[in-house]
Amino acid sequence: MPNNIASSIANRHHVTENPKMKIQAQGANAGNSFCNKSQNGSSTRTSWRELGVHNCVRMLIIAGLFCYLFHNEIDRIVHRWLTDSSWSHGFLIPLFSLYFINQHKKEILSLQTRPNYLGLFFLICWIVFYALNGASPSGYAYLQPISMIAVLGAVVLFLGGWRLVKYTWLPIAFLVFAVPLPRRYYVAFTMPMRHLAARVAAVLLNLISGLEATVSGVIIDVIYKGQHMEPALNVAEACSGMRLLMAFLALGVAMAYLHYRPMWQRIILLASTIPIAVFCNIVRVTVTGFIYVLIHPKYTQGIYHDILGLAMLPLAFALYGFLAWFMTSLFVEESEAVAEDIVVRRKQ
């Protein structure tokens, strides 16, 4: 009985002190929040529709000001997506960024956000840089859209603080994949890839009996059964693999971000996108050469050429998936290995 009476008194004492403790905790965590809290402290919002009118209006105003300030850059980028097939994947990049943000919906909605005035400083600096770079005769055009993305990051830091940046920095940085590279850099990257594909394809074509293939830059001259084939095979810019490389690199970042695996495995998967894309392009050029020689040159042009290029995407994903499966199967985390080794013994 004494023990029961003592425990009852302790419980009553605990109940009377709990409200004070809750009030103190709420005071310590005061700040702007994306979501309301119930009486027991749990989040009551799990959907973007529950943000409230005030937050939605504020975001619409910020989005409108952002589009008004950078409408010229947005128009140029979208026009490039529409007219240049090498950058048509740009339409998907903002959708991936929104998907990344949605993956952390619960964490973002439950944040206690506070403005960070360092973000305001960065915001002013990037806007001034954008204006000066655009007005200067020696301004660098590629930095204009990059400045636009940096301004977006500064706005997030200013309004939401580092807590919001924690969940949004990658979706914002991911938008860089939607910005077309300057022409000179694009050509500089494609030329080595075109040369490599031409040399490897020529070596494999020479394995065919009665065929002699020689490479001159990105041109493959083919002599088959003593007859010089015209026109010569040209590894054009569209066959450089740069289009596949940029698209697959962006998807590699997305998959490495979404897959819950150790950081070193994510780095390997991300780094593997470059050799996989280069290998798939070599396969494409080589298969095109075999079709050109053994079947008919018309099947290497037009829609047939495009279909062969699209066929490289499943191959690239298959290689990437195999690498991910291999690392998952070969390397076992230490915690999992320890858990498997635990043996529970019942006392006799």
LOKOL-57683 format. One record per atom (N, C-alpha, C): x, y, z; residue in one letter. Coordinates in steps of 0.02 Angstrom, whole numbers, padded with zeros to 5 digits, always signed. Example, Ala and Ser with C-alpha at 12.3 -4.5 7.8 and 13.67 -1.06 7.14 Angstrom:
2
+00660-00284+00390A
+00615-00225+00390A
+00660-00165+00390A
+00642-00112+00354S
+00684-00053+00357S
+00645+00002+00394S
This chain:
348
+00041-00061+00000M
+00000+00000+00000M
+00042+00063+00000M
+00092+00071+00043P
+00133+00132+00041P
+00162+00145-00027P
+00183+00091-00061N
+00212+00101-00128N
+00160+00128-00176N
+00098+00102-00173N
+00045+00126-00218N
+00028+00198-00205N
+00025+00217-00139I
+00010+00288-00122I
+00065+00334-00148I
+00128+00313-00140A
+00184+00354-00163A
+00183+00364-00238A
+00168+00309-00275S
+00166+00314-00348S
+00108+00358-00370S
+00051+00355-00335S
-00007+00398-00353S
+00011+00471-00344S
+00044+00487-00287I
+00064+00557-00274I
+00113+00580-00328I
+00159+00536-00348A
+00209+00554-00399A
+00175+00567-00466A
+00124+00526-00483N
+00089+00536-00546N
+00052+00603-00546N
+00019+00619-00489R
-00016+00682-00486R
+00032+00741-00493R
+00089+00735-00461H
+00140+00787-00465H
+00165+00795-00537H
+00171+00740-00572H
+00194+00741-00642H
+00142+00774-00687H
+00077+00760-00673V
+00024+00788-00714V
+00020+00863-00705V
+00029+00887-00642T
+00025+00959-00630T
+00083+00996-00660T
+00141+00964-00668E
+00199+00998-00694E
+00203+00996-00770E
+00171+00948-00802N
+00175+00940-00875N
+00153+01001-00913N
+00096+01034-00897P
+00076+01093-00935P
+00129+01148-00935P
+00162+01159-00878K
+00215+01209-00876K
+00272+01190-00922K
+00290+01128-00921M
+00344+01106-00965M
+00326+01116-01037M
+00262+01102-01056K
+00240+01111-01125K
+00242+01184-01145K
+00221+01229-01098I
+00222+01300-01113I
+00293+01324-01125I
+00340+01302-01084Q
+00410+01321-01091Q
+00438+01295-01157Q
+00421+01233-01176A
+00446+01205-01239A
+00419+01244-01298A
+00354+01263-01294Q
+00326+01301-01350Q
+00357+01369-01355Q
+00373+01399-01299G
+00406+01464-01301G
+00475+01460-01330G
+00511+01406-01315A
+00579+01399-01341A
+00580+01387-01415A
+00527+01355-01443N
+00525+01339-01514N
+00484+01388-01554N
+00471+01447-01526A
+00429+01495-01562A
+00463+01517-01626A
+00424+01526-01678G
+00451+01547-01743G
+00400+01535-01796G
+00415+01557-01857N
+00369+01545-01912N
+00370+01471-01930N
+00311+01445-01944S
+00305+01374-01960S
+00262+01364-02021S
+00279+01314-02061F
+00238+01296-02118F
+00174+01261-02097F
+00173+01234-02037C
+00114+01196-02016C
+00097+01212-01944C
+00034+01200-01926N
+00012+01209-01857N
+00025+01146-01817N
+00025+01154-01753K
+00036+01097-01708K
-00028+01084-01669K
-00042+01021-01658S
-00098+01003-01616S
-00078+01008-01543S
-00125+00994-01497Q
-00110+01001-01426Q
-00057+00953-01403Q
-00051+00897-01434N
+00000+00850-01413N
+00065+00860-01449N
+00071+00914-01489G
+00135+00930-01520G
+00146+00898-01586G
+00101+00856-01611S
+00112+00821-01675S
+00089+00865-01732S
+00119+00855-01789S
+00102+00894-01849S
+00032+00875-01873S
-00007+00927-01892T
-00074+00915-01917T
-00078+00923-01992T
-00024+00938-02026R
-00026+00949-02098R
+00020+00899-02133R
-00007+00865-02181T
+00032+00818-02221T
+00021+00829-02295T
-00013+00883-02314S
-00026+00896-02385S
-00010+00969-02400S
+00013+00980-02462W
+00028+01049-02483W
-00035+01092-02484W
-00093+01061-02492R
-00156+01099-02494R
-00172+01131-02428R
-00138+01110-02374E
-00152+01136-02308E
-00103+01191-02288E
-00067+01219-02336L
-00021+01272-02319L
-00057+01335-02295L
-00117+01345-02319G
-00153+01405-02300G
-00150+01459-02353G
-00200+01503-02352V
-00205+01555-02403V
-00146+01604-02398V
-00127+01621-02337H
-00073+01670-02328H
-00008+01646-02360H
+00012+01584-02346N
+00074+01557-02375N
+00069+01550-02451N
+00011+01529-02475C
+00003+01521-02548C
+00007+01588-02584C
-00024+01639-02556V
-00021+01705-02587V
+00050+01732-02586V
+00085+01721-02530R
+00154+01744-02526R
+00198+01710-02578R
+00189+01644-02587M
+00229+01609-02637M
+00212+01631-02708M
+00149+01644-02721L
+00129+01668-02787L
+00159+01736-02802L
+00161+01780-02753I
+00191+01846-02763I
+00265+01840-02777I
+00300+01798-02738I
+00372+01788-02749I
+00385+01758-02818I
+00344+01708-02837A
+00352+01677-02903A
+00339+01727-02959A
+00289+01770-02950G
+00275+01820-03001G
+00332+01870-03009G
+00360+01893-02952L
+00417+01939-02955L
+00477+01906-02987L
+00487+01843-02971F
+00545+01806-02999F
+00537+01800-03075F
+00479+01780-03098C
+00468+01773-03170C
+00472+01840-03206C
+00449+01893-03174Y
+00453+01959-03205Y
+00525+01982-03212Y
+00565+01969-03161L
+00635+01991-03163L
+00676+01952-03213L
+00661+01887-03220F
+00703+01844-03262F
+00665+01818-03323F
+00614+01854-03346H
+00574+01828-03402H
+00614+01821-03466H
+00664+01864-03476N
+00706+01858-03536N
+00747+01793-03535N
+00776+01777-03478E
+00815+01715-03472E
+00771+01654-03479E
+00713+01656-03448I
+00667+01599-03452I
+00645+01588-03524I
+00630+01642-03561D
+00610+01636-03631D
+00666+01605-03673D
+00728+01627-03662R
+00784+01601-03701R
+00796+01527-03688R
+00791+01507-03624I
+00803+01437-03607I
+00748+01392-03636I
+00686+01413-03629V
+00630+01372-03656V
+00634+01368-03732V
+00653+01423-03764H
+00661+01422-03837H
+00716+01373-03858H
+00769+01369-03819R
+00823+01321-03834R
+00799+01249-03825R
+00758+01238-03774W
+00730+01171-03764W
+00687+01150-03824W
+00650+01198-03851L
+00604+01183-03905L
+00640+01172-03972L
+00696+01207-03982T
+00728+01206-04048T
+00789+01162-04052T
+00818+01144-03995D
+00880+01104-03995D
+00864+01037-03960D
+00865+00984-03998S
+00849+00918-03970S
+00899+00895-03918S
+00960+00923-03920S
+01010+00904-03870S
+00990+00927-03800S
+00945+00976-03795W
+00925+01002-03730W
+00850+00996-03718W
+00818+00952-03756S
+00746+00943-03747S
+00729+00912-03679S
+00779+00880-03647H
+00767+00852-03580H
+00758+00906-03528H
+00771+00969-03546G
+00764+01024-03498G
+00694+01031-03470G
+00644+01011-03508F
+00575+01016-03484F
+00564+00970-03423F
+00602+00916-03417L
+00593+00869-03362L
+00628+00891-03298L
+00680+00933-03304I
+00720+00950-03246I
+00680+00985-03192I
+00640+01037-03207P
+00600+01068-03153P
+00551+01019-03121P
+00525+00972-03161L
+00478+00923-03133L
+00514+00877-03083L
+00576+00857-03099F
+00616+00818-03052F
+00629+00858-02988F
+00644+00922-02994S
+00657+00963-02935S
+00596+00966-02890S
+00537+00975-02920L
+00475+00975-02881L
+00463+00907-02847L
+00481+00854-02882Y
+00473+00787-02853Y
+00520+00778-02793Y
+00582+00803-02799F
+00629+00799-02743F
+00601+00835-02682F
+00573+00894-02693I
+00545+00932-02637I
+00486+00895-02606I
+00445+00865-02649N
+00387+00828-02623N
+00408+00767-02582N
+00468+00740-02594Q
+00492+00683-02555Q
+00503+00702-02482Q
+00516+00766-02469H
+00526+00789-02400H
+00468+00833-02378H
+00408+00818-02401K
+00350+00859-02387K
+00337+00864-02312K
+00339+00808-02277K
+00323+00809-02205K
+00373+00850-02166K
+00438+00842-02183E
+00490+00879-02147E
+00483+00954-02160E
+00469+00973-02223I
+00464+01044-02240I
+00403+01076-02207I
+00347+01040-02207L
+00286+01068-02178L
+00290+01075-02102L
+00333+01036-02071S
+00339+01038-01998S
+00397+01082-01974S
+00430+01117-02021L
+00486+01158-02002L
+00465+01221-01964L
+00505+01240-01915Q
+00499+01305-01883Q
+00548+01352-01917Q
+00525+01386-01969T
+00570+01426-02011T
+00581+01496-01981T
+00640+01522-01992R
+00657+01590-01970R
+00696+01623-02026R
+00681+01687-02041P
+00718+01722-02094P
+00792+01726-02077P
+00833+01720-02127N
+00905+01727-02120N
+00927+01785-02164N
+00953+01837-02133Y
+00969+01898-02171Y
+01033+01892-02211Y
+01070+01838-02201L
+01125+01823-02246L
+01098+01808-02315L
+01040+01776-02317G
+01008+01763-02381G
+00989+01828-02417G
+00967+01879-02379L
+00951+01943-02409L
+01013+01975-02439L
+01070+01969-02405F
+01133+01995-02431F
+01152+01960-02497F
+01147+01893-02497F
+01162+01856-02559F
+01113+01874-02614F
+01050+01884-02596L
+00999+01902-02646L
+01016+01967-02680L
+01034+02017-02642I
+01052+02082-02671I
+01115+02076-02714I
+01164+02038-02690C
+01227+02030-02728C
+01215+01996-02795C
+01174+01943-02796W
+01162+01907-02859W
+01120+01947-02907W
+01072+01986-02882I
+01033+02028-02927I
+01076+02082-02958I
+01119+02113-02918V
+01166+02164-02944V
+01213+02132-02995V
+01239+02073-02979F
+01284+02038-03026F
+01248+02022-03091F
+01185+02000-03086Y
+01146+01984-03146Y
+01137+02046-03190Y
+01122+02103-03159A
+01112+02165-03197A
+01177+02188-03228A
+01232+02187-03191L
+01296+02211-03217L
+01322+02165-03271L
+01316+02100-03262N
+01340+02052-03312N
+01301+02058-03377N
+01236+02071-03372G
+01195+02079-03432G
+01208+02144-03468G
+01224+02197-03430A
+01235+02263-03461A
+01306+02271-03488A
+01353+02232-03462S
+01423+02240-03483S
+01434+02209-03552S
+01472+02244-03596P
+01487+02215-03662P
+01528+02151-03657P
+01567+02144-03603S
+01607+02084-03594S
+01573+02033-03548S
+01508+02041-03537G
+01473+01996-03493G
+01470+01925-03521G
+01466+01878-03475Y
+01467+01808-03494Y
+01395+01782-03492Y
+01368+01764-03551A
+01297+01747-03557A
+01278+01687-03515A
+01323+01638-03507Y
+01305+01578-03471Y
+01292+01592-03397Y
+01322+01645-03370L
+01313+01661-03300L
+01245+01693-03286L
+01210+01715-03337Q
+01144+01744-03326Q
+01094+01694-03299Q
+01084+01637-03331P
+01038+01587-03301P
+01065+01557-03236P
+01131+01552-03229I
+01159+01527-03166I
+01143+01576-03110I
+01148+01641-03125S
+01129+01692-03075S
+01056+01686-03056S
+01014+01670-03104M
+00943+01661-03090M
+00932+01605-03040M
+00967+01550-03048I
+00961+01494-03001I
+00989+01513-02933I
+01044+01551-02932A
+01073+01573-02869A
+01026+01620-02832A
+00990+01662-02868V
+00941+01707-02837V
+00886+01666-02804V
+00864+01613-02837L
+00813+01570-02808L
+00837+01539-02743L
+00899+01517-02741G
+00926+01489-02679G
+00932+01542-02625G
+00950+01603-02643A
+00955+01657-02594A
+00887+01674-02564A
+00835+01673-02606V
+00767+01686-02582V
+00746+01633-02530V
+00761+01570-02544V
+00744+01516-02498V
+00781+01525-02432V
+00845+01544-02435L
+00884+01554-02374L
+00857+01614-02335L
+00839+01667-02369F
+00814+01727-02336F
+00747+01714-02300F
+00702+01680-02333L
+00635+01671-02305L
+00629+01611-02258L
+00667+01558-02272G
+00660+01497-02233G
+00719+01479-02190G
+00777+01511-02200G
+00835+01496-02159G
+00868+01431-02181G
+00920+01413-02143W
+00959+01353-02161W
+00919+01289-02153W
+00868+01289-02111R
+00828+01229-02103R
+00791+01211-02167R
+00766+01262-02202L
+00732+01250-02265L
+00782+01235-02320L
+00840+01266-02318V
+00892+01253-02368V
+00915+01181-02365V
+00914+01151-02306K
+00935+01082-02297K
+00896+01034-02342K
+00832+01048-02353Y
+00790+01004-02393Y
+00780+01028-02465Y
+00805+01087-02481T
+00792+01114-02548T
+00855+01130-02588T
+00914+01122-02559W
+00974+01143-02595W
+00985+01101-02658W
+00973+01035-02653L
+00984+00992-02711L
+00931+01004-02765L
+00866+01009-02749P
+00818+01026-02802P
+00834+01091-02838P
+00860+01140-02801I
+00878+01204-02833I
+00940+01196-02876I
+00992+01163-02849A
+01054+01153-02888A
+01041+01108-02948A
+00992+01063-02944F
+00977+01018-02999F
+00954+01056-03061F
+00928+01116-03053L
+00905+01156-03109L
+00963+01175-03157L
+01024+01169-03134V
+01081+01184-03178V
+01082+01138-03238V
+01057+01077-03231F
+01056+01030-03288F
+01009+01053-03343F
+00965+01100-03328A
+00918+01125-03379A
+00947+01184-03418A
+01005+01210-03396V
+01035+01268-03429V
+01082+01244-03484V
+01068+01261-03547P
+01111+01239-03602P
+01182+01267-03595P
+01231+01225-03610L
+01300+01247-03609L
+01314+01295-03667L
+01362+01340-03659P
+01383+01382-03716P
+01407+01339-03773P
+01397+01364-03833R
+01412+01325-03893R
+01485+01302-03895R
+01531+01345-03878R
+01602+01327-03883R
+01620+01271-03834R
+01591+01273-03775Y
+01604+01220-03726Y
+01572+01154-03748Y
+01512+01160-03776Y
+01478+01100-03799Y
+01518+01065-03853Y
+01543+01104-03901V
+01584+01075-03955V
+01649+01047-03927V
+01679+01083-03880A
+01742+01059-03850A
+01733+00992-03815A
+01676+00981-03784F
+01662+00918-03751F
+01646+00862-03800F
+01612+00880-03855T
+01590+00828-03902T
+01646+00802-03946T
+01694+00843-03963M
+01746+00821-04009M
+01785+00760-03984M
+01810+00759-03922P
+01845+00699-03899P
+01800+00637-03900P
+01737+00645-03884M
+01691+00589-03884M
+01679+00563-03955M
+01675+00608-04003R
+01666+00588-04072R
+01727+00551-04098R
+01787+00576-04081H
+01849+00543-04102H
+01854+00473-04073H
+01838+00466-04009L
+01842+00401-03976L
+01793+00352-04008L
+01731+00374-04019A
+01681+00330-04049A
+01702+00309-04120A
+01731+00354-04158A
+01752+00338-04227A
+01809+00287-04226A
+01857+00295-04181R
+01914+00249-04179R
+01892+00179-04158R
+01851+00175-04106V
+01829+00109-04082V
+01785+00075-04135V
+01741+00113-04167A
+01698+00084-04218A
+01739+00058-04276A
+01792+00094-04296A
+01835+00072-04351A
+01870+00006-04334A
+01894+00001-04272V
+01928-00061-04251V
+01880-00120-04255V
+01818-00111-04232L
+01770-00166-04233L
+01747-00181-04304L
+01741-00131-04346L
+01722-00143-04416L
+01775-00183-04453L
+01837-00173-04435N
+01891-00210-04468N
+01890-00285-04452N
+01850-00304-04404L
+01844-00376-04388L
+01804-00413-04441L
+01766-00377-04481I
+01726-00408-04534I
+01772-00427-04592I
+01764-00488-04615S
+01806-00512-04670S
+01792-00472-04734S
+01845-00448-04765G
+01839-00410-04827G
+01824-00337-04818G
+01826-00313-04755L
+01810-00243-04742L
+01872-00208-04715L
+01885-00149-04740E
+01941-00108-04716E
+01914-00039-04698E
+01921-00020-04635A
+01897+00045-04611A
+01956+00086-04585A
+01961+00147-04608T
+02013+00193-04585T
+01980+00257-04559T
+02012+00286-04509V
+01983+00344-04475V
+02025+00406-04491V
+01990+00459-04507S
+02021+00525-04515S
+01980+00575-04476S
+02000+00589-04415G
+01962+00633-04372G
+01898+00598-04349G
+01841+00624-04374V
+01776+00593-04357V
+01746+00560-04418V
+01785+00552-04471I
+01763+00521-04533I
+01791+00450-04537I
+01748+00402-04553I
+01769+00332-04561I
+01761+00314-04634I
+01817+00302-04668D
+01815+00279-04738D
+01812+00203-04738D
+01765+00177-04777V
+01753+00105-04778V
+01763+00078-04848V
+01804+00025-04853I
+01812-00012-04916I
+01789-00083-04901I
+01735-00104-04935Y
+01706-00170-04923Y
+01708-00211-04987Y
+01743-00267-04984K
+01751-00312-05041K
+01778-00275-05102K
+01829-00233-05088G
+01863-00197-05141G
+01826-00136-05167G
+01768-00120-05140Q
+01729-00063-05164Q
+01726-00009-05110Q
+01745+00051-05131H
+01744+00108-05084H
+01672+00132-05076H
+01648+00131-05013M
+01578+00149-05000M
+01571+00224-04992M
+01522+00252-05028E
+01508+00323-05026E
+01436+00334-05002E
+01424+00387-04963P
+01474+00431-04932P
+01507+00397-04873P
+01562+00427-04849A
+01597+00400-04791A
+01555+00409-04728A
+01568+00366-04681L
+01533+00372-04617L
+01559+00433-04579L
+01513+00474-04558N
+01531+00535-04521N
+01499+00532-04451N
+01542+00531-04400V
+01517+00533-04331V
+01500+00606-04317V
+01438+00624-04331A
+01417+00693-04326A
+01410+00714-04253A
+01396+00778-04243E
+01388+00804-04175E
+01330+00770-04139E
+01278+00754-04177A
+01220+00719-04147A
+01238+00650-04122A
+01292+00621-04150C
+01315+00554-04130C
+01371+00556-04080C
+01384+00615-04052S
+01440+00621-04005S
+01425+00589-03938S
+01361+00581-03922G
+01342+00554-03857G
+01333+00606-03804G
+01343+00670-03822M
+01335+00723-03773M
+01264+00729-03749M
+01217+00719-03794R
+01146+00722-03775R
+01130+00668-03724R
+01153+00607-03737L
+01142+00553-03689L
+01179+00565-03624L
+01239+00593-03629L
+01279+00605-03569L
+01245+00655-03523L
+01221+00711-03550M
+01189+00762-03509M
+01124+00736-03477M
+01084+00703-03518A
+01021+00677-03491A
+01033+00623-03439A
+01079+00578-03453F
+01092+00522-03407F
+01127+00546-03344F
+01169+00598-03350L
+01201+00625-03291L
+01149+00656-03244L
+01100+00691-03273A
+01047+00719-03232A
+01006+00664-03199A
+00990+00612-03236L
+00953+00556-03207L
+00994+00519-03155L
+01060+00516-03166G
+01104+00483-03118G
+01104+00520-03051G
+01104+00586-03053V
+01100+00625-02992V
+01033+00612-02957V
+00980+00610-02997A
+00913+00597-02968A
+00910+00529-02935A
+00935+00478-02968M
+00932+00411-02940M
+00977+00403-02880M
+01036+00434-02882A
+01081+00431-02824A
+01050+00466-02764A
+01011+00518-02777Y
+00978+00555-02723Y
+00919+00516-02693Y
+00882+00482-02736L
+00822+00448-02714L
+00837+00380-02683L
+00891+00347-02704H
+00908+00282-02676H
+00938+00289-02607H
+00910+00254-02558Y
+00937+00256-02490Y
+00992+00204-02484Y
+01054+00228-02493R
+01112+00185-02489R
+01170+00226-02462R
+01226+00194-02442P
+01283+00232-02415P
+01308+00284-02465P
+01339+00337-02437M
+01361+00393-02478M
+01412+00372-02529M
+01458+00325-02511W
+01510+00305-02559W
+01479+00268-02618W
+01426+00232-02607Q
+01392+00199-02662Q
+01357+00249-02707Q
+01328+00301-02678R
+01297+00353-02718R
+01348+00388-02762R
+01407+00401-02734I
+01460+00434-02773I
+01481+00390-02832I
+01489+00325-02819I
+01508+00279-02873I
+01455+00277-02927I
+01392+00273-02907L
+01338+00271-02956L
+01336+00335-02997L
+01347+00392-02964L
+01347+00455-03001L
+01406+00459-03049L
+01465+00438-03026A
+01524+00440-03069A
+01518+00390-03127A
+01481+00337-03118S
+01474+00286-03170S
+01433+00310-03229S
+01394+00363-03221T
+01352+00386-03276T
+01394+00408-03336T
+01453+00436-03323I
+01495+00460-03378I
+01521+00403-03421I
+01557+00353-03392P
+01579+00297-03434P
+01523+00257-03465P
+01466+00251-03431I
+01409+00215-03459I
+01384+00251-03521I
+01376+00317-03517A
+01352+00356-03574A
+01401+00353-03632A
+01466+00357-03618V
+01517+00352-03671V
+01515+00283-03704V
+01510+00231-03663F
+01507+00163-03689F
+01445+00153-03734F
+01388+00177-03711C
+01326+00169-03750C
+01332+00206-03816C
+01365+00263-03817N
+01372+00299-03880N
+01419+00262-03928N
+01471+00230-03901I
+01516+00190-03943I
+01477+00132-03973I
+01434+00101-03933V
+01392+00047-03959V
+01347+00073-04015V
+01320+00132-04005R
+01275+00161-04056R
+01312+00173-04122R
+01371+00203-04118V
+01409+00218-04179V
+01431+00153-04213V
+01452+00103-04174T
+01474+00040-04203T
+01416+00003-04237T
+01359+00000-04204V
+01300-00032-04234V
+01279+00005-04298V
+01283+00071-04296T
+01268+00110-04356T
+01315+00091-04413T
+01379+00081-04397G
+01427+00061-04448G
+01412-00007-04478G
+01393-00054-04436F
+01376-00121-04461F
+01313-00119-04505F
+01264-00080-04484I
+01203-00073-04525I
+01220-00040-04592I
+01264+00009-04590Y
+01284+00045-04651Y
+01318-00001-04701Y
+01360-00046-04676V
+01398-00090-04720V
+01359-00152-04740V
+01328-00184-04692L
+01299-00250-04704L
+01226-00248-04726L
+01190-00195-04711I
+01119-00193-04729I
+01108-00141-04784I
+01101-00078-04764H
+01092-00025-04815H
+01103+00043-04781H
+01136+00090-04816P
+01149+00156-04786P
+01086+00194-04766P
+01029+00181-04799K
+00969+00219-04784K
+00943+00206-04713K
+00961+00147-04685Y
+00939+00131-04618Y
+00982+00163-04563Y
+01028+00205-04584T
+01070+00241-04536T
+01052+00315-04534T
+00998+00334-04565Q
+00979+00405-04569Q
+00907+00414-04547Q
+00890+00477-04535G
+00821+00495-04520G
+00794+00462-04458G
+00734+00434-04465I
+00700+00405-04408I
+00735+00344-04381I
+00769+00306-04426Y
+00806+00247-04403Y
+00864+00268-04357Y
+00896+00323-04375H
+00951+00349-04334H
+00926+00369-04265H
+00867+00402-04263D
+00839+00424-04199D
+00817+00365-04156D
+00787+00315-04188I
+00765+00255-04150I
+00825+00220-04119I
+00880+00215-04156L
+00939+00183-04128L
+00966+00223-04069L
+00962+00289-04073G
+00984+00330-04017G
+00941+00319-03956G
+00875+00315-03965L
+00830+00302-03908L
+00841+00233-03878L
+00862+00186-03920A
+00874+00118-03895A
+00933+00115-03846A
+00975+00166-03846M
+01032+00166-03800M
+01011+00182-03729M
+00953+00214-03720L
+00931+00230-03652L
+00916+00166-03612L
+00879+00117-03639P
+00870+00055-03600P
+00936+00021-03584P
+00983+00023-03632L
+01049-00008-03619L
+01084+00028-03562L
+01082+00094-03562A
+01115+00133-03509A
+01083+00118-03442A
+01017+00116-03440F
+00982+00101-03376F
+00997+00030-03353F
+01002-00016-03399A
+01018-00085-03380A
+01087-00089-03349A
+01136-00056-03378L
+01204-00056-03350L
+01205-00023-03282L
+01170+00033-03276Y
+01167+00069-03212Y
+01133+00025-03158Y
+01077-00007-03178G
+01043-00051-03130G
+01084-00110-03109G
+01123-00138-03156F
+01166-00194-03139F
+01219-00173-03089F
+01249-00113-03099L
+01299-00089-03053L
+01269-00078-02984L
+01209-00049-02981A
+01176-00039-02916A
+01161-00105-02882A
+01137-00154-02920W
+01123-00220-02891W
+01187-00254-02868W
+01240-00248-02906F
+01303-00279-02889F
+01330-00252-02822F
+01329-00186-02813M
+01354-00158-02751M
+01310-00176-02692M
+01244-00179-02704T
+01199-00198-02650T
+01210-00271-02629T
+01224-00315-02677S
+01233-00386-02663S
+01302-00402-02636S
+01352-00365-02658L
+01421-00381-02639L
+01439-00353-02571L
+01415-00292-02556F
+01433-00259-02494F
+01374-00258-02447F
+01384-00285-02387V
+01332-00287-02336V
+01352-00240-02280V
+01305-00199-02260E
+01319-00152-02206E
+01336-00188-02141E
+01381-00158-02101E
+01404-00190-02039E
+01347-00202-01991E
+01300-00154-01986S
+01243-00163-01940S
+01200-00222-01960S
+01191-00232-02026E
+01151-00288-02049E
+01187-00354-02035E
+01253-00355-02045A
+01291-00415-02033A
+01290-00435-01959A
+01295-00384-01915V
+01293-00398-01843V
+01225-00425-01823V
+01172-00395-01853A
+01105-00417-01836A
+01093-00489-01857A
+01122-00510-01913E
+01113-00578-01936E
+01151-00628-01892E
+01205-00604-01861D
+01246-00649-01820D
+01220-00658-01749D
+01170-00618-01729I
+01144-00623-01661I
+01104-00688-01654I
+01119-00727-01603V
+01084-00789-01590V
+01051-00783-01522V
+00986-00793-01520V
+00948-00789-01458V
+00943-00859-01429V
+00965-00867-01368R
+00963-00932-01334R
+00916-00929-01274R
+00873-00978-01269R
+00826-00982-01213R
+00858-01020-01156R
+00852-00990-01096K
+00880-01024-01038K
+00840-01086-01022K
+00876-01139-01005Q
+00844-01203-00988Q
+00818-01201-00917Q
